[in-house]
Amino acid sequence: MIDFPDLWIGGSWSAPSSTDVIEVRSPDNEQVLGRAPEAREGDVDRAVTAARAAFDHGPWPRLTPAERQHVVSRFDRLYATRTKELADLITSENGSAIWFSTLVQNGTAAHVSDYVDVAAGFDWETVLGGDRTLVRREPVGVVAAIVPWNAPQDLALSKVIPALLAGCPVVLKPAPETPLDGLLLGELLAEAGLPEGVFSVLPAGREVSEYLVRHPGVDKIAFTGSTAAGRRIASIAGEQLKRVSLELGGKSAAILLPDADFDAAVPGVKNMAFVNNGEACVAQTRVLVPDSRYGEIVAALAEMVTSTAVGDPHDPATFVGPMVSARQRDRVRGYINLGIAEGARMVAGGPDAPDGLEQGYYIQPTLFAEVDNAMRIAQEEIFGPVLSVIRYRDEAEAISIANDSAYGLGGGVWTADVDHGLGIARQIRTGNFHVNGAPRAAKSPFGGFKASGIGREQGPAGLGEYVEYQSIGF
């Protein structure tokens, strides 16, 4: 049992303003594995007041960029010694398979280092010739970072680290499903040398999140989560003219061209669609298949889906663990039943729990064929291991179907001709795209078009989300 009696506010443990407690249940066995205080409005006031004082009067924004980089580098070294512990904890909290949690935590440590490198080369001040104008990039102010439960540390630090490097104090609001790993960050940052007031952690639900977003002491909101919540945050930010960056949902398409190596494409689709139990905004859950090879590919995908290992997320052999909560499991089941009702053909899986996994929040990986792109299972983000196979007649129709979505976050194409794949990629309206599953550079910008968000994370673009420009003629 992990029990946090206090909140991390402004650089130290502080008693919460209420007795409200968040119980964290294991998605695997449904037992309580930890407790954390549930922050209330008074706690938000204290955290924002501390952050405001740190920004308006404290040393952090007034250090040189190199001095801030030194502190963040020290944090990175400390963090790298804890990645296994954090991976184990996150798997216990949200049900991610341990292979994925381990991969993500190691990657998160590398991303922190990448951000330090980016900050070291960032153009913090530039003198323009001729008119003798100094252009400065200065911190945007107090940042409210609000993150979901599916990759909680990576998503938190993709906001916290660039904000800190820019000189911004941060109030982090973890999801109520995964508060335990978030609270561990406070002590690590304090040990690295972060000054008083610069960082707070407030686990809370939606009502308190909105209070934080509306707080007059907050200058910028950085959010990852659902498109519906993002729209709400954007509306509040618009009213108050606050800066905002939003990384939202997706309904990405994997296009299989007739010349693709299907022996490589099918396991590639598995990795892209079922990663993190399918609870990933970038999951490629629409599979676009040519008419000429439709039956063959559906059969291969069905074999892949039925052979995907589902079970205890701490077992290294497990590929798909449980959904994060009973509510999420029921949501995914609802979409599977909806797909059946809409007339799609269920080829594998189904709404019932996998055999032997009736306890816990488990769902069967499920494959639908004969899906029309207008169906809700093809248009709405399910956030679970559910694949929809959609046929196309020619390449132009495949591109049209891929773009026929409210979202624009990710996608991919499988083809024998990489140059041709790049040509396809240039026609898809998404922020991220993969040819034959090739990885994206860690310092490249990450984010989406359309309803998938506003702004970018990672690399210089991600650091740039936390600065304002000042031009000074002299």
N, C-alpha and C positions, 0 to 999 in steps of 0.2 A: 504494500500500500504506500503510495506517495501522497503525502499530505502537506499542502502549502497553507499555513494559517494566515499568511500576510500577502499583501500586494507589493510589487516593486514600483515605488513611486519616487522619481527624482534621484535615483541612485542609492536607495536603501530600502530595506523591508519596512513596511508601514501597515499598521492594523487597518483593515477595511472599515468603511463607514456603516456597514450593515452585517448581519449574521447570515446573509444569503450565501449558499455554497453551491458550486457546480460539481456534481458527481460524474466522473468519467468512467464509463463502462466499457469493458473489453468487447469489441465487435465479434470476437471469436467465441467466448463463453458467457457473455452478458454479465459477468461479475464486476463489481466496482473495483477499479484498480487504482484510483486516486481521487483526491478532492482538491479544489482550488476555490478561493473566495470569488464571488461574483461581484464585480465592480458595479457601483451605482453612480448616480450623477455627482454626488459629493466627491467621490474618488476622482472622477474626470476633472472636476474643478481643481483639485489639489495637484493633479499631474500636469494640467495645462498651465496652472500658475507657476509651477516649478520650471516648466519648459520655457514659459514666457520670460521669467527672470533670467534663465540661462542664456536666452537669445538676446535680450535687451541689455543685460549688464554683465553677463558672465564671460569667461575667457574663451569658450569653445569657438564661437564665430570669429573671434579676433586672433586666433592662432594662425600661423601661416598654413597654407595647404600641406606643406611638407610635415609640419608638426602633427596635423590631424592624421596624415597618412601613417606616421610612426605609431600612433595609438591604435589605429585600425589594423596595422600589420601585427602588432602585439596580440590583439584580439584574435586574429586569424591563426596565429601559432597556438594559442590556448584552445581555440575551437577545434583545430585539427586533432588534438589529443582526445577529444570527446565524441568524435563522429560515430564510433561503434555504439557507445552508450545512447546517443541521441537516436540512432537508427533503430535500436531495440525499443526505445520508449515510443517513438512515433508509430512503429508497427503495432505495439500494444494499444495505442490510442485510437488509430484510425483504420487498422486492418490491412495496411499496405503490405504486400509480400516483402519479406526481409531482403530479398535480392534487390528490390527496387529502392527500399529505404536506404540500404547501404550505398547503392549507386548514387542516389540523390545527395546523401549527406557528404560523401566524398566530393561530389561535384559542387556542393554549396561552399565547402572550404576553398575549392579552386576558384569559384566565382568571386569570393571576397578578395583573394589575391589579384584576380583580374581587375577588379574595380580599383584597387590601389595602383596598379600599373596604369590604368586609364587616367586616374587623378594626377599621377606624376607627369603625364604628358599633356594634361588638359591646359587649354589656353586661358588661364585665369585672368590675365591682363594683357591687353594689346594696345600699342600706340599706333594710330593710323597716321601716315605721313601727310604732308601737305597742310591739312587744317589743324594738325596737332591736337588730336582727340584721343583721350584715354578711354578704352572700352573695358569695363570690369564685369566679371561674373561674380556675383555675391549671393549668399544663401537666401533662399526664398522665405525662410522664417520657420515657425513651428509647424511640424509635419504630423498629421494623424495617419498612421499606417494601419490599414484594416485588412486582415488576411483570412482566407478560408482554411479548411482542415485537410485538404487533400495532399498538399506538400508543404506543411506549415512553416518549417524552418527556411527552406529555400525561398518561398514566397515572401516571408518576413524580411530576410536579409537582403533580398533583391530591392527592397525599399529602404530599410534601415541603413545599410552600408553606404549607398550613394548619398543619402541625406546627410549622414554624419560627415562624410568626406567633404561635402559642400559647406558644412558648418551649421547644419540645422539640428536643433533638438527634435526628438521623436517621441511620440506617445504611440506605442504599439498595442493594437486591440486584436488578440488572437480569437479564433472561433471558440465557442463553448465546448465543442467536441474535442479540441486539442489545446487545452490551456497549459498543460504541465510542461511541455517542452519550451513553450514561450517564456514561462517564468524563469527557466534556467538561464536565459540570455542575460538577464540583468546583472547577476553576479560576475559573469564572464566579462562583460563590458566594463564593469567597475574595476575588476582586477587588471584589465588592460590599461586603465588610467583615464577612463572617461570622467569628466568633471561632474560635480553635483548638478542635478536638475536636467541633464541632457537626455536621459532615457527613462521611460516608464513602461510598465506592462500591465494592461488592464483587461483580463478576460471578462467578456460580457456578451449579452445577447443583442438583438436588433434595436430595442428601445434605447439602450445606453449608447449603442453605436451611433444612432441618429443624433443623440445629444452631443456626442463628441464631434460629429461632422458640423453641427450647427454652432459649436462653441466659438464665441467671438475672438478667443485667443489663438485659434488655429488659422494658419495662413494657407496651408495646402493639404489636400486629402490624396493619399495614394491608396488605391483599393484594388484588390483582386477578388472576384466573386461572380455572382450571377448577373446577367444583363438587366434583370428587373431591379435588383438592388443598385446596380450602377446607374440606371436611369434616375432612380430616386436621389442618389448622391449628386449626380450631375445637376439635377433641378435645384437642389439646395445650394450647391456651389455657384450656380448661375445667379440665383437671387442675391448672394452675398459677394459675388465677384471673387471667389476664392479660386486659387489654382487647383487643378485636379488632374490626376492621371488614373485611368481605368483599364484594367486588364480583365476582360469579361469572357463570355461563353464562346462556344464554337460548335460547329457541326461539319467537320472537315471531310473532304472526299479524297479517296485513294483511286486514281484512275489507272486501270490496268489496260495498256495498249496491246493489240493483237500480237506484237513481236516480243512481248515481255518474257523473261525467264520465269515461268510460273512456279517452278520449284523454289526460287528465291523470293518471289513476290508473295506467296501465301504465308510463309513464316514472317515476312516483313510486315504484312497486314496485321498479323497477330501482335507483333511488337507495337505497332502504331495504334492499334485499336484497343487492345486489352491492357496496355501499360497502366500501372497503378489501379488495377481492378476495373479499368474503364472509367474511373473517376478522374478524368483529365480533360482540361479544356481543349487541348490540342488533339484529342483522340480522333483518328480517322475512321469514323463509324459508318460512313457511306462508301460502299465499294462499287465502283462503276466498271462494268464488265462488258466487253464487246459481244454483240449478238452471236457472232460466229463461234464463240468459245464459251457461251454462257453455261450450258449444262456441265461441261468439264470443270469449269472453275468453281461453280457452286458445289459440286461434289468434293473437290479438294478443300474448299473452305469448310464444308460440313465435317470432314474428317479432322481438320485442324481444331475446330471448335469443340468437338466431342472429346478430343484427346488432351485438351488444355487442363492442366492439373489445378484443381480447386481444393483448398483445404487450409489447415493451420497456417497463418501468415508467417509464423516463426520457423516453419519447415523450409529449408533451402530448396526443396523439390517443388514447392508450391509456386505457381505462376499467378493465379488469381486468388486473393483472399476474400474475406467478407466485406460487405458494404459497411460504411462507417457507422451506421445507426439503423435501428428498426425503421425509422421514417424513410431513410434513403432506400433501404431494401424494398419497402412497400411502394415507393415511387417507381422503382425500376420494374417491379412486378406489374404495376399498373400500366406501364408502357408496353410490356410484353402482351398483356391482355388486349391493349388497344390495337397493337399490330395485328393480332388475330381478328379482332372485330373489323378492322379496316380492310381485310381481305388479303393481306400478305400471307405468303406460305411459310409457315414455321418449319424449317428444315432440321434444326437441332436446338436442344435446350428446352426452355419453357418456364412458366411462372413458378413452378414448385421448387422447393429447396432441393439441392443435390442430395442424392442418397447418402445417408449417414451423417448429414450436416444439418439436421433439423434444428439443433441448438446453434445460436449465433445468427448473424445477419447475412447469411449466404444466399447467393443467387446463381442459377445456372448460366454460364455463357450461352448466348442464344443467337441463332442465325435466321434471318428472314430473307427469303427470295421473292421474286415477282413483286418487288416494292416499287410503287410509283413515287417519284420525287415529291409529289404534292401531299403524300400521306404525312400525318403528324410525326410518325416514327422517323421519317426522313428529314423533317424540318425542325423538330424541337430537340434540344439537348437533353438526352436521357441520363447521362453521367453514370453509366454502368456498362457491363460487358454485353452489349447488344449491337449486332451488325445488321445492316440493311444492304442487300445486293440489288443494284439497279442496272438494267441493261441499257446499252446505247447502240445506235446503228452506225455512226461514224464519229470521227474525231471532233467535228464541230458540235455535234450533239453532246458529246462527253464534256466538252468545255462549258457549254451552255448549262448543263445539269450541275456541274461543279459550282458554277457561279450563281445558280438559282437557290440562294440561301440568304437569310437575313444576316448571317454571320460571315466573317472573313478572317479567321485566325490562322488556320493551318491547311495542310493538304499535301498530296504527293502524286507522283506519276511513276509507273514502272514500265520501262522500255529498254530495248537493246541498244538504242541510239541516244547517248547522253545529250548530245547537242539538240536533238529533236525534243528531248525531255525539257531542256532549258527553254525551248520555244513554247512548249505547252505552259511551263511555269509563268512565263511573261504574260500569259493571257488569263491567269486566274487571279481574282481579286482577293488575295489573302496576304497577311503580313509575313507569313512563314510558309515555306514550301520545300519539299524534299524530292530529289530525283533518285529513284532506286534506294530510298531510305538513307541517303547520305546525311551525316550529321551537320548541324548548323554550327558555325564558329561561335564560341562562347561570348566573344566581344561584339558580335553582330546584334543589331537592335531586335528586340522581341516585343511583339504586340500585334494588334489586329486592325482590320478595316471594318467599316460598317458597324453592326451591333456588337462586334467583338472588342470595342474599346476605343480609348483616346490616349495617345501618348505611347511611349516605348520604355522598356526596361533593358538593362545590360548595355555594356559598352559606353562610348561617349554619349550616345543618345540618351541612355538611361541616367547618366550623371547629370546631363543637361536638364532633366526634368526638375532638378532641385536648385536651380540658380535663376536669378533675375539678371538682366543686363542693365548696366549703368554707363552712360556715355558722358565724358567730362571733357569739355574744350578747355585748352589752357594755352 
